[in-house]
Structure formats: structure tokens, C-alpha cells
Amino acid sequence: MSSNQKDIKVIQELAKKYLELARSPVQEERRKLWAAHNSKTRTRPPVIVSYGMWNQWCKELFAEQKLECEEKFYREHEKAIKLKLLHCEIGDDMVQEPWLELFAVTSGDWSNHWGVEQQLTRSAQEGGAFHLEAMIKDWGELGKLKALHHAIDEKETGRRHEKLFEAVGKIINIDVIRSPVYLNFTGDISTDLANIRGLQEMMLDMYENPKELHRLLAFMRDGILGNHEEAEAAGDFSISSHENQAMPYCKELAWPKPNTPAKRKELWGFFAAQEFTLVSPDFHYEFLLRYQLPIIEKFGLTHYGCCEDLTNKIDMLRNIKNLRSIAVTPVANYHKCAQQIKQDYLCSYRPNPSDMVCTRWDEGRIKRIITDAKNAFKDSYWHIHLKDVETLQGDYSRLKSWVRLVRNIVG
């Protein structure tokens, strides 16, 4: 058997195993749970865990030498399916969809989608921090920036689709993700603003160069809006383009299905402002949210927040007319957040992963923290989202044990 045939056999067996699990009745139960919860109907709190190849423990668990496929293309899909299978073992409320994803090749990438290359100085330690250099250090260089048009390399995308389809197309559907490059973190302005100006410079600009900063923000807003409009006109937003850092099922919007064009009004949008954690609510509104709003309001429903502390910004977020869900992060005061949010929005509660699974397994500590959160959110629509798990100290069973324990606590 050739290496190519061997790789295809591996992918086929993984796809069959995954499809069987994705078609199980529990997936439909989870869809109904999320549809009720996201539409603000009283349910038990959904519990989810998220992770991926950006987390150090995943890089270790799915290291190159542990994979069976030899060709890079198949190895990437082997990792993707094995990550899904691991999620099935954990048993949280994440819905596993009966299809595989293939991302179209679009213009621009994470390190260069404003016409200037991102400048990073990485740590020598694997998984360590990095230092971000400003891409534009002088306001006279603003002309170097170029907003991207929505464009897909159809030839390369078609080649990749044909290759994957030949391997598994008779077994499982393939959803080709054609979403625009400016979406989620690359479309929330905040992330790229810090990349372009540097985090410290960005905050100083609010005092020292407000006029220039407003000009840059308007340029980014218009670039993102133009990119989205082109993608929507091309039919490249799809029902798979939902993003709310949880599950998108709800009663107001279409449920996910593969290869189905959609308008932004039919989708969840995700926006964050991690780089504005230390910025006051007034300046957050003036130098970010007012520029995000025209982008946000094109979507059907919105989730706001990732890892930033929004405790003192709940009133500011009420300016978002289609807001449905707010992140309540490990650095936030979740008691104060719950008191302010009440039942107006969903609370996406994110406990500190170090307290939960990263540093050691301590059931007593987990019970104390989750019970306190349960009391704080007793009148809220809330779900529990364990994310940013960088290590499990080699004990991968902790995730399954954590889901079971938390479910028992919240009932």
C-alpha cells in the first residue's frame, strides 16, 4: 500500500468513527438545549470546553511524531478529526456536526491582512509569550495600510476540496468555509488596532494623537464593512459562519448546515475588546465600540467579549441593539456582572482554567468556585465555558472529570 493510500485509509476510518458519534441522539438533545438557552428560556446551564492546536497540551498530544498520516494535507485533517473525537469523549454540551470543515484559501492571513507584515518577537520557550512590535510606528506610514477585498483562490480551494472529497466524500459531507478574512478577532478592530499601533502606543494615542487614531479607526471600520459586503454579495457568508464562542443554535436564527449561503442578519457575530481591558468605559466607547457598532449591527445576534474584564462596561454594551451574550471572564467580578446583566442578556461565565484543571485536580476547590458562581447567576441565563486551557499536566482525563463534576454541581 502506498503512503497516499495509507493516509486515505486513516482519514476514512476516522471519518466513519466521527460520523457515527455526530449522528447520535445526544447531539439533537444538545441542539435543543442551546436553542432554548440562547433564546433566553430557562434550562440547566450548558457546559462546554474549548481547545485547539493553539493550546500547548494539544500540540503535545497531537505532536507530529504521534500522527499516522505522512502527507501534510492529510495530517492536518487527521488532527482536526482526532480533536473532534476527543471532544466526543469529554461529553460536554458542544454539538458535534455531521460534516467536516475545509477552509477556502482567501486573500490575507493572520500575520498580514492590512498590507503590512505583523512583527513578533517570540519566546525561546515552546508555548511561551511573544512581544508585539507596532506595524506602523509613525503616523506618516498610515498610507502603507491597505484593506483587503474579499477574494478566494478558487483553483487552490477546488484542488483541496477535490483531494479531501476523493478521500471521504462518499462517507461524510464536507463544508467549505468561504467566510471573509475580517471576521471574529480579525474583524473586531481591537485585535488588529493593537497589532498596527502596538498596545502601549494605542493607549497613549487616545491622549496624544486622538485625531490620527480616529482616522485609523474609521479606515479599519470601512475596510471591514467593505470586505463583508463583498463576501455577502458573493454568497460566501454561510450558515457555518456563525460565531458566538459557544453554540449558535437559537429560535431566532437559522441552524447550522453545510454549504448554505446566508446574510449577516441570519448569523451570530462575535466581537471582543481584549486590548481595551484597562481602558475606561468612556474611552472604550469613543475609541472602539462606536466604530464596531456599524459592523456589529449587520449581524442578527451578537456575543461580546473574550478574555477582557467587562465588569464596569455592561451599561456601555447596552448600546449594542442586537446584543444577546456577554463574556464574564476569570478577571471579571462575576457577582457584579450578574447583578447588572440580570436577565437582559446571556452570561457566558468563564472560570479560571488554573483553578479548574491546569495546576492540579482539586475537587474541593472546583466545588467552592462553581457553587459560588451558581449562587451569583441563580437568576441569570448562564452557561459555563472552560477555555484557555494551556496544560493538563499530562492528565487528559481531567476535562471529562471536570464536565461531570460541574454538571453535578449546577444541576
Rosetta blueprint (number, residue, H / E / L):
1 M L
2 S L
3 S H
4 N H
5 Q H
6 K H
7 D H
8 I H
9 K H
10 V H
11 I H
12 Q H
13 E H
14 L H
15 A H
16 K H
17 K H
18 Y H
19 L H
20 E H
21 L H
22 A H
23 R L
24 S L
25 P H
26 V H
27 Q H
28 E H
29 E H
30 R H
31 R H
32 K H
33 L H
34 W H
35 A H
36 A H
37 H H
38 N H
39 S L
40 K L
41 T L
42 R L
43 T L
44 R L
45 P L
46 P L
47 V E
48 I E
49 V E
50 S L
51 Y L
52 G L
53 M L
54 W L
55 N L
56 Q H
57 W H
58 C H
59 K H
60 E H
61 L H
62 F L
63 A L
64 E H
65 Q H
66 K H
67 L L
68 E L
69 C L
70 E L
71 E L
72 K H
73 F H
74 Y H
75 R H
76 E H
77 H H
78 E H
79 K H
80 A H
81 I H
82 K H
83 L H
84 K H
85 L H
86 L H
87 H H
88 C H
89 E H
90 I H
91 G L
92 D L
93 D L
94 M L
95 V L
96 Q L
97 E L
98 P L
99 W E
100 L E
101 E E
102 L E
103 F E
104 A L
105 V L
106 T E
107 S L
108 G L
109 D E
110 W L
111 S L
112 N E
113 H L
114 W L
115 G L
116 V L
117 E L
118 Q L
119 Q E
120 L E
121 T E
122 R E
123 S L
124 A L
125 Q L
126 E L
127 G L
128 G L
129 A L
130 F E
131 H E
132 L E
133 E E
134 A L
135 M L
136 I L
137 K L
138 D L
139 W H
140 G H
141 E H
142 L H
143 G H
144 K H
145 L L
146 K L
147 A L
148 L L
149 H L
150 H L
151 A L
152 I E
153 D L
154 E H
155 K H
156 E H
157 T H
158 G H
159 R H
160 R H
161 H H
162 E H
163 K H
164 L H
165 F H
166 E H
167 A H
168 V H
169 G L
170 K L
171 I L
172 I L
173 N E
174 I E
175 D E
176 V E
177 I E
178 R L
179 S L
180 P L
181 V L
182 Y L
183 L L
184 N H
185 F H
186 T H
187 G H
188 D L
189 I L
190 S H
191 T H
192 D H
193 L H
194 A H
195 N H
196 I H
197 R H
198 G L
199 L H
200 Q H
201 E H
202 M H
203 M H
204 L H
205 D H
206 M H
207 Y H
208 E H
209 N L
210 P H
211 K H
212 E H
213 L H
214 H H
215 R H
216 L H
217 L H
218 A H
219 F H
220 M H
221 R H
222 D H
223 G H
224 I H
225 L H
226 G H
227 N H
228 H H
229 E H
230 E H
231 A H
232 E H
233 A H
234 A L
235 G L
236 D L
237 F L
238 S E
239 I H
240 S H
241 S H
242 H L
243 E L
244 N L
245 Q L
246 A L
247 M L
248 P L
249 Y L
250 C L
251 K L
252 E L
253 L L
254 A L
255 W L
256 P L
257 K L
258 P L
259 N L
260 T L
261 P E
262 A L
263 K L
264 R H
265 K H
266 E H
267 L L
268 W E
269 G E
270 F E
271 F E
272 A L
273 A L
274 Q H
275 E H
276 F H
277 T L
278 L L
279 V L
280 S L
281 P H
282 D H
283 F H
284 H H
285 Y H
286 E H
287 F H
288 L H
289 L H
290 R H
291 Y H
292 Q H
293 L H
294 P H
295 I H
296 I H
297 E L
298 K L
299 F L
300 G L
301 L E
302 T E
303 H E
304 Y E
305 G L
306 C L
307 C L
308 E L
309 D L
310 L L
311 T H
312 N H
313 K H
314 I H
315 D H
316 M H
317 L H
318 R L
319 N L
320 I L
321 K L
322 N L
323 L E
324 R E
325 S E
326 I E
327 A E
328 V E
329 T L
330 P L
331 V L
332 A L
333 N L
334 Y H
335 H H
336 K H
337 C H
338 A H
339 Q H
340 Q H
341 I H
342 K L
343 Q L
344 D L
345 Y L
346 L E
347 C E
348 S E
349 Y E
350 R L
351 P L
352 N L
353 P H
354 S H
355 D H
356 M H
357 V H
358 C H
359 T L
360 R L
361 W L
362 D L
363 E H
364 G H
365 R H
366 I H
367 K H
368 R H
369 I H
370 I H
371 T H
372 D H
373 A H
374 K H
375 N H
376 A H
377 F L
378 K L
379 D L
380 S L
381 Y E
382 W E
383 H E
384 I E
385 H E
386 L E
387 K L
388 D L
389 V L
390 E L
391 T L
392 L L
393 Q L
394 G L
395 D L
396 Y L
397 S H
398 R H
399 L H
400 K H
401 S H
402 W H
403 V H
404 R H
405 L H
406 V H
407 R H
408 N H
409 I H
410 V H
411 G L
